[in-house]
Amino acid sequence: MGAAGAALATLAGQLISIACYLFALVSHSSESSAKGTLRLLPFSPDFGGCFSCFRTGFSSSVSYLFTMLFLLAANHLLMRMSGSVGVAVFDMVQNASYLILYLYDGAAKAAQPLVSTYCGEHNRRGMTHTLRMGLCLGTIAGAAGIFLTMAFPEAVCALFGLEEPEAVRLGCYALRVFCAGAGFAGISIVLESYYQSSGEERAAYLLTILRGAVVLLPATFVCASFGVRGFWWLYPVTEILSLGLFLASFHGHTSSIIREDSFDPDRVLSILIDNRIEEMGPLLEKVREFCAAWDALPNQSYFVTLTVEELCSVIINRAFSARTGRIQITLVAEEDHLFTLHFRDSAASFNPFSLHTERAGPATFFDLDAMGILVIRRTAKEFYYRRYQGFNTLTVKI
């Protein structure tokens, strides 16, 4: 069916995927309530939460709008300068850029959940280490892609269907010029992801708007004024200038791209224990002392201690089994009088909140661990579980 068939296939794929997702969300599950996971009614939107999500994701979503404007401008300019050959080369460079930049994007996506976890724990050391690892590994992988592209541009042109000698010559030149700025683009990608996942939306948005509009669009027209060969220099000019302006704006506030956490470090209690029940006594005592030091209400202190005891016990007894490993417990006294507990362990995949936590009846087996989890579920303001990079991560707010 040609192009119409390709568009229809895209639409059909989305509709089929959504139908599968909805079936799973509204169906009954042993790990969900009797009414299903998703409930569409009654409809009571939380506009504050909606705007909070919009603010966090705006730096990512607005990049698509900037991309649309750039593509329209670039295609129009190239059609005037070199006709269909220039547009074909531009399309090839755009697609070939994914082969390099997705290597950086992969490092950024791998680091994102780790950074968000460390951010919730107010663990600046962990955030710094993750950012450095993302930049180093992304740069190593990206440098390999840049080297191969610069060394074999003809092969890349052939891969994307450029066969005419004129198009191949222009394509090889365009690819090499693009590679001159690809490393700077990769660094910006990792930084954007870091700032977004660490709650610094303004920094992420600043870098996005510099790369996607403020520098990119003027650079497109300026470089196009030097002809079709000068047009391709918009890539390194945009990436180098955007990153330079961004780092200069940070230098005016701090000497590091990682801003200092204004949160009082005394409000954070972090303890690492082995998977042994014998370590529970000293751990619970430290938790009680911490709650008392930050004026926790009696019931609040009791439930925080109960949550630590129940979750650590369940993890040790059911997740570790014969395995060796450790559990890290981080307790944060938030400034809004909430206490947030973070648990990370190296046990097998295990979600304590998936235990069957219905009320025990005459015909049901009484599970003491499940009853403890039931108390936590009904007492906690929020709770969340995630399995990532070989670790179980639990967050509970009380």
N, C-alpha and C positions, 0 to 999 in steps of 0.2 A: 504493500500500500504506500510505499515511499515515505515522504516526510509526514504525511497525515497519519500513517500507521505508527510512526515513531512517537508522535504526540499522543495518539490514542493508547499506545502501550504504556507510556509514562502515567497517564491518568488512570488507566486500569490497574496498574501496579499499586498506586497510592490507595485507591478505593478498596482493593482486596486486602492490603495491609491493615487499613483502618478497621475493616470488618473483622479481621482476625483479632486485633487488639481489643475491640469492644466485646467480642465474645468471651475473651479471657477475663476482662475486667468486671463484667456484669454477672458472670457465672458463679455458682456456689463453689466454695473451696473450703477445705478443712482448716486452712490457715487464715480465713477471712470470716467476716460475720455472716450470719444467715441471709442477709439481704444482698450479699455480693460486695465486691470491693468498691465499685463505682455507684454512686447514687446521684442522679441528676436532679431530683426533687426531694425536699423543698429547696428552692433556689434562693440562696442568701449569700451574695458575693461579698468578699472582703476586699474592698477597693484599696485599702491601705496596703494589703499584701500584693495586690495586682500591680500597683505603681512601684512597689519595692522591686518586684521581679523585672518590671520594665526598665527601671533604672540600672539594675545589674546587667541586663542583657543588651542594653541599648548600644554599647560599644561594639558588639558583634553584629547586631541586626542592621545598624546604619551603614556598615561597610558594603552591604549589598546594594543600597541606593547609590553610594558613591561609585561602585563598580559599573552600574548601569550608565551613569553619566559619562564615565571615562570611556566605556566601550562605544557609546554613541559618538562622542567627540573624535576618538581615535579612528574609527571606521570612516567617518565623514572626511577627515583630513587626508587619510591615506588614499581614498578613492579619488580625491582631487590631485594628489601628487603622483601616484603610480598605478592607479586603477586596481584591477582585481588581483594583480600580483602582490601589491603591498598589503591588501586585505588578507590574502591567503597566508603571507608570511606572518602577519600580526596574529592571526588565529593560531598558527603553528607555535609561535613564541608563547602565547598565553597558555596553550595546553602543555607545552614542554616545561613551562615554569612549575607546573604542579609536580613534575617528577623530582624537582629539587626542593621546592618549598614544603611539600608534604612530609619530607624527612624532618624538617624543623617542626612542622605541625604535629607530627607523631610524638616527638619529644615533649612538646608543650601539652598535648592531651594526656600523656602518661603522667606528667608532673602535676596536672591540675587537681585531681582528687587528693593527692598528698599535700599540696599547698593549702587547700581548703581545710583539710583535717588539722594540720599544724596551726592554721590561723585560728580555728575554734579553740585550740588548746593554748593559744598565745605563746606558741613555741617558735620564737624568732630564729633560733639556731637551726631548727629543722627546715624552716622556710628558706633560709639562706642557703643551706646545703642542697636542697632540692633545686633551687634556681640555678646554682652553679652546675649541678649535674645536668640539668636540662640544656643549659647553654653549651657545656662542653660536649656532651654526646650529640646534640643537635648539630653543632658545628662540625664535628668529625664526620658524621653521616652526610651532612650537606656539602662539605668540602669534597667528598668523594664524588657526589653527583655533579658538582660544578666542574671538577677536573675532567670527568668523562665527557660531559657536554662540550667543554671547550676543546678537548682533544679529538672528538669525533662528531663534529656538528653535521657532517653530511649524513651520517647514520641516523641522527635525530630527524633531519629533514625527510629522509626516506621513510622513517617510521610513521610520520604524519602525512605522507602522501605527496610531498613536494618533489616533482620530477623535472620540470622545465629548468634548463641551465640558469636562466636569469633569476628564477625564484630560489634556486638552490644557493646561488652566490649571495643574494641578499639575505637569505635565511641563515647562512653560516655567519655572516657579519652580525646580524641581529642577535643571534644566540650568544656570541662571544661578548657583545656589549652588555646584554642582559646579565650574563654571569658576573660581570664586574661589580654589580650591585646586589647579587643574590645573597651573599653572606650577610650583608647589612639587613636585608629584608628578613632573613631567618632570625636574626637576633631580635628584631622588632616583634616578630610573631611570638617568640617565647616570652618576651616581656609583656606583651598584651595579655597573654593567657595568665601569666603570673599575677598581674595587677587585678585582673577581673576575678580570679579565684581567691585573692586575698582581701577582697572587699574594697579595693581602691579603684572604684569605677571611674573617677575623674581622670586618673593617670592613664587608664586603659583607653578612655574616650579621647584624650588628648593625642595619644600616639596614633589611634585609628584615624582621627580626622586629619591629622597632619599627612599621613601616608595616603589617605583615600581622597582628599579634596584640597586642603589648603596648599599643599606643595604639589601634589600630582597634577591637578588640572592646569595651573599656570605653567608647570614644566612641560606639559604636553604641547601647549601652543607655542612656547618659546623654542623648544627643540624642533618642532615642525617647521619653524621659520628657516631652519638651516637645511631644508630638503629632506628627502626620504632617508638618506643615510644618517643625518643628524637626528631624525625623529627617535631612533632607538635609544639615544642617550637619556631619554626621560626616565628610564628604569634606574640606572645608578644615581642620577641626579636626585630623583625623588627619595630613594631609600637613604642615601648618605645625608642629604640635607634634613630629612624628617627626623632621623635618629639623632643627628647633631643638635637640632633645635630642641628635641625632647630632653636630651641629657643636659643641655644648657639651662633649661627651665628647672630641672631638678637641682642643678648645682647652686641655684639661687636660694634654695631652701635647705638642702642637706648635701653633704659631701658623698653620699652613697645613693645608689638607685633603690636601696631598701630603706624605707623610712623607719625611724624608731617607733616602737609601739608605746603609745601614751598610757597603756593599761598598766596599773600598779602590779609589779611582779610578785608582791607579797600576797596578792589575791589568788595566786595559783599554787596549788599543791600537787606535785607530780611524784609518784611512787612507783617503782618497778619491783615486782615480786616474782618469785619462781612459782611454778604450779604445784604448790604444797599447801595443804590446809593449815599447817603449823604457822604459816606466815600471816594468817588472818588476824590474829590477836593484836600484834603491834600495828598492823594496817588500820584496823578499826579505831584504835586509840588515837592515832594521828588524825583520822578523819573527824572524830568528835572534838578534838582540840582545835582543829581548823574551823569547824562550824561555830564553836563557842567564840573564837577570836573575831569572827566576822558577824557576830550578833544574829545568828540563825535562830528562828523561833523554835521552841521545844519540839513541836511536831515536825518541823522542817528538818531539824538535826536528826531526829529519830528516823525519818524516812530516807534521808541521805545515807545514814549508816546502814539501814536495812537494805537499801539498793546495792551498796558496795558488797555487803556480805552475801546477799542472795545471788547476784550476778557472778561474782568471783567463784562462789561455791559451785554453781551450775556449770560454769566454764571448765573449772578444774575437774569436776566429776564426769562430765559428759563429753566435753570437747577434746581434752587432752588425752584422757585414758592413759595409755602407756607411753605417750609421747612426752618428750621433754620440751620445755619452752617457758616463756615468761608472759606476764600480763602487766601492762602499764596502765595505771589509773591516774587520771588527771582530774582534779576537782577545782573548779573555777567559781569564785564568789563574784557573781556579776554585780554591776552597779545598780541594777533594778531589783535587788533583793532576791534574785533567783540564784540557785546553785546548779551548775552544769557539770555533769559527770561524763568523762570520756574514757572508754575502755578500748585498748588495743591488745590483741593477743596473737600468738603465732600458732594457734591450734588448728585442727582441721576445720573446714567450713561448718559453722554452727551459729544459728540465730536463736538465742534464748527466747525471744518473743514469739517464735513459731511453735513453742510447746502448747499442747492442748490445755487451754486455760479456762474452760467452762467450769461452772460451780460443781463441786463434787456432790453426787447424789447417791441414793441407796444402791443404784445399779452400776455405778461408775467406780473405776479404780482410783483410789486416792493417791495422787502424786504430790508429794510435799514440795518438790521443786516447782511444779506447775502452779501450785497455790501461791508461792512466793512471787512468781512472775506475774500472776494475776493481780496481786496487791500493787506491784510496781506499775503495771499498765494503767490501773485505775487511779493511782496517786500522781503519777508523773504528768507534768504539763505537756511535755513532748518526749518522744523516744524514736530513735532511728538506728537502723542497722545497715552496714555495707560491708561487702567482702571485696578487697582490692589488694593486688600485689602480694598475695599470700598471707594477708592479715585480716582478722575479723575486727571491725570497728563498730563500737556502740556509743551512742550519745543519748543521755537522759537529762531532762531538765526538771527540777523540783522546786 
